[in-house]
Amino acid sequence: MRLLEALCIATLVLALYPLCGYPLLIAIIGYVRPRPVDRRPGAVPVTVLIPAYNEADCIAETIEKVLQQEYPPGLLEVIVVSDSSDDGTDDIVRGFAGRGVQLTRREPRRGKAAALNAAMRVARGEVIVFSDANARFVPDTIARLVENFADPSVGYVTGELTLLHRAGNRAGEGASGYLRYENWLRVSESRAGSVIGVNGGVDAMRRALYTDVPDDQISDFVLPLQVIVAGYRVIYDPRARSSEEANEELGPEFRMRVRVALRAMRGLWYMRAVLNPFAQPLAAFCVISHKLLRYLTFVFLLVAFTASGVLAMRTTGFRLLFELELLAVLLAIVGLKKGLPSLLRRVTGLASYFLISNAAFAVAMLRIVRGETMATWRPRGG
């Protein structure tokens, strides 16, 4: 019975550590040994890459936001990579040809990584900026991103993404809360060394550090890790801001979380060199804490829940723990229902999103075990 008690406590600690323990530790590291970024204004040739698949409803506004940037026009190149779009996206992009926007069309459809690899063959910028097809950059986003590369130790920069959603949108509120937490964590990681996990839709990197990403890998995950392995930093700059529309429903949000988790898990295996604590101790500690253990949280939670349920029949302490776990699950399930009062929605929102995320991790792990891969994507729905 003592072994079961130890197992319950250990798995509960492992489940909570990525969310609570790791942020505290990385904040302490950044406080004790801060690594500030030497940001300075400047202008270098920049290429903005926008991968798109059937984005006719938003691609024009995205391109306009890029063209309206407070950055020297002669130093700004814009390339839209259409991954076999068939909804009129290509025609809309061609309408911007007179303003210097280039269209690269890929056939057959192979996904975002292949699209970016193809675009890099023609990109001329010294700095590559990555934008989602539905991103809305504020006017100084590119200038802010570029300022970070005045520091020779910086190889990759991620900005602040805001998810726009209507009041009462359960998926949007949950995703926004999670994103605020991630951005808060990125501040500490950036101060300590490098960010583990970037936004993807408002990012930039040195062109010289780009290496092709396999079709079945998630470029937003692999490229920053490649930069870290190369000995450069990945940092977060909240001044570089962009916004996107959040998913309206939990179903599409769940599918998106499965897709991201599946490809990130495969990315961890592909970039397993970064997990070597003898090569880069801090990076390995951060990746294991922030990513690997987080993706395994559903396993720890299931074990802890089962063990505490058995122990609840024997001791008062574990009965109280089991009751608290049941309450948390109940709140998460209640939060999935539509039409909740605003107060109850706020109370249950993060619990529901936590439940959905871990369910997505479980599904992604199952698909990994079955040998599944995923290279292509659908707009917003995953």
TARA-V287151 format. One record per residue. RES is the residue in one letter. SS is DSSP state (H for helix, E for strand, - for the rest). D_FIRST is the distance of its C-alpha to the first C-alpha in whole Angstrom. Layout:
RES & SS & D_FIRST
RES & SS & D_FIRST
This chain:
M & - & 0
R & H & 4
L & H & 5
L & H & 5
E & H & 6
A & H & 9
L & H & 10
C & H & 11
I & H & 12
A & H & 14
T & H & 15
L & H & 17
V & H & 18
L & H & 20
A & H & 21
L & H & 23
Y & H & 24
P & H & 27
L & H & 28
C & H & 28
G & H & 27
Y & H & 30
P & H & 32
L & H & 32
L & H & 32
I & H & 35
A & H & 37
I & H & 36
I & H & 38
G & H & 41
Y & H & 41
V & H & 41
R & - & 43
P & - & 45
R & - & 47
P & - & 50
V & - & 52
D & - & 55
R & - & 57
R & - & 60
P & - & 63
G & - & 64
A & - & 65
V & - & 65
P & - & 65
V & E & 62
T & E & 61
V & E & 59
L & E & 57
I & E & 57
P & E & 55
A & E & 56
Y & - & 55
N & - & 57
E & - & 57
A & - & 60
D & - & 59
C & - & 58
I & H & 60
A & H & 63
E & H & 62
T & H & 59
I & H & 62
E & H & 64
K & H & 62
V & H & 62
L & H & 66
Q & - & 66
Q & - & 64
E & - & 65
Y & - & 66
P & - & 69
P & H & 70
G & H & 71
L & H & 68
L & E & 66
E & E & 65
V & E & 63
I & E & 62
V & E & 61
V & E & 59
S & E & 59
D & - & 57
S & - & 59
S & - & 59
D & - & 61
D & - & 61
G & - & 64
T & H & 62
D & H & 64
D & H & 68
I & H & 66
V & H & 66
R & H & 69
G & - & 71
F & - & 69
A & H & 71
G & H & 74
R & H & 72
G & - & 70
V & E & 67
Q & E & 67
L & E & 65
T & E & 63
R & E & 62
R & - & 60
E & - & 60
P & - & 58
R & - & 55
R & - & 53
G & - & 51
K & H & 50
A & H & 50
A & H & 53
A & H & 55
L & H & 54
N & H & 55
A & H & 58
A & H & 59
M & H & 59
R & - & 61
V & - & 64
A & - & 62
R & - & 65
G & - & 63
E & - & 61
V & E & 59
I & E & 57
V & E & 56
F & E & 53
S & E & 54
D & - & 52
A & - & 55
N & - & 54
A & - & 54
R & E & 56
F & E & 57
V & - & 58
P & - & 62
D & - & 60
T & H & 57
I & H & 59
A & H & 60
R & H & 57
L & H & 55
V & H & 58
E & H & 58
N & H & 55
F & H & 56
A & H & 59
D & - & 56
P & - & 56
S & - & 52
V & E & 51
G & E & 51
Y & E & 50
V & E & 50
T & E & 48
G & E & 49
E & E & 48
L & E & 48
T & E & 48
L & E & 47
L & E & 50
H & - & 49
R & - & 50
A & - & 48
G & - & 46
N & - & 45
R & H & 41
A & H & 41
G & H & 43
E & H & 42
G & H & 38
A & H & 40
S & H & 42
G & H & 39
Y & H & 37
L & H & 40
R & H & 41
Y & H & 37
E & H & 38
N & H & 41
W & H & 40
L & H & 38
R & H & 41
V & H & 42
S & H & 40
E & H & 40
S & H & 43
R & H & 44
A & H & 41
G & - & 43
S & - & 42
V & - & 41
I & - & 38
G & - & 39
V & - & 43
N & - & 45
G & - & 47
G & - & 49
V & E & 51
D & E & 50
A & E & 53
M & E & 53
R & E & 55
R & H & 57
A & H & 57
L & H & 53
Y & - & 53
T & - & 52
D & - & 52
V & - & 49
P & - & 48
D & - & 48
D & - & 45
Q & - & 43
I & - & 43
S & H & 46
D & H & 45
F & H & 42
V & H & 43
L & H & 46
P & H & 45
L & H & 42
Q & H & 45
V & H & 47
I & H & 44
V & H & 44
A & - & 48
G & - & 48
Y & - & 49
R & E & 47
V & E & 46
I & E & 46
Y & E & 46
D & E & 50
P & E & 49
R & E & 53
A & E & 53
R & E & 53
S & E & 53
S & E & 52
E & E & 51
E & E & 50
A & - & 47
N & - & 45
E & - & 46
E & - & 44
L & H & 40
G & H & 41
P & H & 43
E & H & 40
F & H & 37
R & H & 39
M & H & 41
R & H & 37
V & H & 36
R & H & 39
V & H & 39
A & H & 35
L & H & 36
R & H & 39
A & H & 37
M & H & 34
R & H & 37
G & H & 39
L & H & 36
W & H & 36
Y & H & 40
M & - & 40
R & H & 37
A & H & 39
V & H & 38
L & H & 34
N & - & 36
P & - & 35
F & - & 37
A & - & 40
Q & - & 40
P & H & 37
L & H & 37
A & H & 38
A & H & 35
F & H & 32
C & H & 34
V & H & 34
I & H & 30
S & H & 29
H & H & 32
K & H & 32
L & H & 29
L & H & 26
R & H & 28
Y & H & 28
L & - & 25
T & H & 23
F & H & 23
V & H & 21
F & H & 18
L & H & 19
L & H & 18
V & H & 15
A & H & 14
F & H & 15
T & H & 14
A & H & 10
S & H & 11
G & H & 13
V & H & 10
L & H & 8
A & - & 12
M & - & 12
R & - & 10
T & - & 11
T & H & 14
G & H & 14
F & H & 12
R & H & 15
L & H & 17
L & H & 16
F & H & 16
E & H & 20
L & H & 21
E & H & 20
L & H & 22
L & H & 25
A & H & 25
V & H & 25
L & H & 28
L & H & 30
A & H & 30
I & H & 31
V & H & 33
G & - & 35
L & - & 36
K & - & 38
K & - & 42
G & - & 44
L & - & 42
P & - & 43
S & H & 44
L & H & 41
L & H & 38
R & H & 39
R & H & 39
V & H & 35
T & H & 34
G & H & 36
L & H & 34
A & H & 30
S & H & 32
Y & H & 33
F & H & 30
L & H & 29
I & H & 32
S & H & 32
N & H & 28
A & H & 29
A & H & 32
F & H & 30
A & H & 28
V & H & 31
A & H & 33
M & H & 30
L & H & 30
R & H & 34
I & H & 34
V & H & 32
R & - & 35
G & - & 37
E & - & 39
T & - & 41
M & - & 43
A & - & 46
T & - & 48
W & - & 48
R & - & 49
P & - & 50
R & - & 48
G & - & 46
G & - & 44
